[in-house]
Amino acid sequence: MIGAITALLVCQLAGEILTRALHLPVPGPVIGMVILFMALLARRKPAPETLGGTADALLGNLGLLFVPAGVGVVLFLPVLARDWAPLSLAILAGTLAAIAATGRIAQALLPKEALLPKDDP
């Protein structure tokens, strides 16, 4: 487990370094996730079981990461009350764009047979 969490943190650190060095508009952890994905593809073997277990343990505690976001919402409540209309519009437009992009990507990547309804015999 120590090796797996070290690998995750090293990939995140590499992503942060690349983001800051190249002035990329993408968060460092996202670049780190791409680095981890490329490393796993280059291995040509299944991911180590400890990496999956460590990732599952982190995801199991994901709810704790929403505490700072909740504090931020309470802290900026006056700003949210003042600018509720543009924020609501941005959330609605962003959600619809994400749903549409996901559908288009699924259509492009899935075989046509998977998208058609199955006939019952």
Secondary structure, 3 states (H helix, E strand, C coil): CHHHHHHHHHHHHHHHHHHHHHCCCCCHHHHHHHHHHHHHHHHCCCCCHHHHHHHHHHHHCHHHHHHHHHHHHHHCHHHHHHCHHHHHHHHHHHHHHHHHHHHHHHHHHCCHHHHCCCCCC
